[in-house]
């Protein structure tokens, strides 16, 4: 299947919000991270991230990261693009304490404050994606 970062971003965000409302903190938390990753990767494509269509992933290994690592990679593409100046993320990565392997963790380790912090990080990306759509970047 062909990667579609925008569709993946939208469905992960939507499901995370539904799970958050249902107080299913662990899965909401996980999906906020996945939504953040996909949203940033879609923007990175617009800013010139090379993509290997044959392998269906970013061409550079350093771009094959999840929410905890992609925040910094986004900045490298944003800063190098003529439209990037208005697509600024908060300086602190809210996903520094998030890791894709946490999907295996027991749900007792997740609570509302943790999920809310990641929801806020994903919301910042949501605003950038909305702007990019409105401006025709994506």
C-alpha positions as CSV (number, residue, x, y, z in Angstrom):
1,X,0.0,0.0,0.0
2,X,1.2,3.5,-0.8
3,X,2.0,5.8,2.1
4,X,-0.6,8.6,2.5
5,X,0.7,10.7,5.5
6,X,-2.2,13.1,5.3
7,X,-4.9,10.5,5.5
8,X,-3.0,8.6,8.2
9,X,-2.6,11.9,10.1
10,X,-6.4,12.6,9.9
11,X,-7.5,9.1,11.0
12,X,-5.0,8.9,13.8
13,X,-6.1,12.4,15.1
14,X,-9.7,11.5,14.8
15,X,-9.4,8.2,16.6
16,X,-7.2,9.7,19.3
17,X,-9.8,12.4,20.0
18,X,-12.5,9.7,20.2
19,X,-10.4,7.6,22.6
20,X,-9.5,10.7,24.7
21,X,-13.2,11.5,25.1
22,X,-13.8,7.9,26.2
23,X,-10.9,8.2,28.7
24,X,-8.9,5.5,27.0
25,X,-5.7,7.3,27.8
26,X,-3.2,4.7,26.6
27,X,-4.5,4.3,23.1
28,X,-5.3,8.0,22.8
29,X,-1.8,8.9,23.8
30,X,-0.3,6.4,21.3
31,X,-2.4,7.8,18.4
32,X,-1.6,11.4,19.2
33,X,2.0,10.5,18.7
34,X,1.2,8.7,15.4
35,X,-0.9,11.6,14.2
36,X,2.0,14.0,15.0
37,X,4.5,11.9,13.1
38,X,2.2,11.6,10.0
39,X,1.3,15.3,10.0
40,X,4.9,16.4,10.2
41,X,6.0,13.9,7.5
42,X,3.3,15.3,5.2
43,X,4.6,18.8,5.8
44,X,8.1,17.6,5.3
45,X,7.2,16.2,1.9
46,X,5.9,19.6,1.0
47,X,9.2,21.1,2.2
48,X,11.2,18.8,0.0
49,X,11.8,15.6,2.1
50,X,13.0,12.9,-0.4
51,X,10.7,9.9,-0.5
52,X,11.6,6.5,-1.9
53,X,8.4,5.4,-3.6
54,X,9.8,1.9,-4.3
55,X,10.3,1.3,-0.6
56,X,7.4,3.4,0.4
57,X,9.2,5.4,3.0
58,X,11.4,8.5,3.4
59,X,14.6,8.2,1.4
60,X,16.8,9.4,4.3
61,X,17.1,7.0,7.2
62,X,17.2,9.9,9.6
63,X,13.6,10.8,8.5
64,X,12.3,7.4,9.4
65,X,11.5,8.4,12.9
66,X,8.4,8.6,15.1
67,X,6.9,11.5,17.0
68,X,9.8,11.6,19.5
69,X,12.4,12.2,16.8
70,X,10.7,13.7,13.9
71,X,10.1,17.1,15.6
72,X,13.7,18.0,15.1
73,X,13.9,16.6,11.5
74,X,10.9,18.8,10.6
75,X,12.8,21.9,11.6
76,X,15.6,21.0,9.2
77,X,13.1,20.9,6.2
78,X,11.1,23.9,7.4
79,X,14.1,26.1,7.7
80,X,15.3,25.2,4.3
81,X,12.1,26.0,2.4
82,X,11.0,29.5,1.3
83,X,7.5,29.0,2.8
84,X,8.8,27.5,6.0
85,X,9.1,30.6,8.0
86,X,5.4,30.6,9.0
87,X,5.3,26.9,9.9
88,X,7.0,27.1,13.3
89,X,6.6,24.5,16.0
90,X,6.9,25.2,19.7
91,X,10.6,25.0,20.7
92,X,10.1,22.1,23.1
93,X,9.2,18.8,21.7
94,X,6.1,17.5,23.7
95,X,6.9,14.0,22.5
96,X,10.3,13.7,24.1
97,X,8.7,11.3,26.6
98,X,6.7,9.4,24.0
99,X,8.0,6.3,22.2
100,X,6.3,4.0,19.7
101,X,7.2,1.0,21.9
102,X,5.0,2.3,24.6
103,X,2.1,0.7,22.7
104,X,3.2,-2.5,24.6
105,X,3.1,-0.8,28.0
106,X,0.3,-1.6,30.5
107,X,-2.5,1.0,30.4
108,X,-2.0,1.9,34.1
109,X,1.0,3.9,33.0
110,X,-1.1,6.3,31.1
111,X,-3.3,9.1,32.5
112,X,-5.2,12.2,31.4
113,X,-2.3,14.6,32.0
114,X,0.1,12.6,29.9
115,X,-2.5,12.2,27.1
116,X,-3.3,15.9,27.3
117,X,0.3,16.9,26.9
118,X,0.6,14.8,23.7
119,X,-2.8,16.0,22.5
120,X,-1.5,19.6,22.8
121,X,1.6,18.7,20.8
122,X,-0.5,17.1,18.1
123,X,-2.8,20.1,18.1
124,X,0.1,22.4,17.3
125,X,0.8,20.2,14.2
126,X,-2.9,20.2,13.4
127,X,-2.8,24.0,13.2
128,X,0.2,23.8,10.8
129,X,-1.6,21.2,8.6
130,X,-4.8,23.4,8.5
131,X,-2.6,26.4,7.4
132,X,-0.8,24.3,4.8
133,X,-4.2,23.2,3.3
134,X,-5.6,26.7,3.3
135,X,-2.5,28.1,1.6
136,X,-2.3,25.3,-0.9
137,X,1.0,23.9,0.3
138,X,-0.6,20.4,0.7
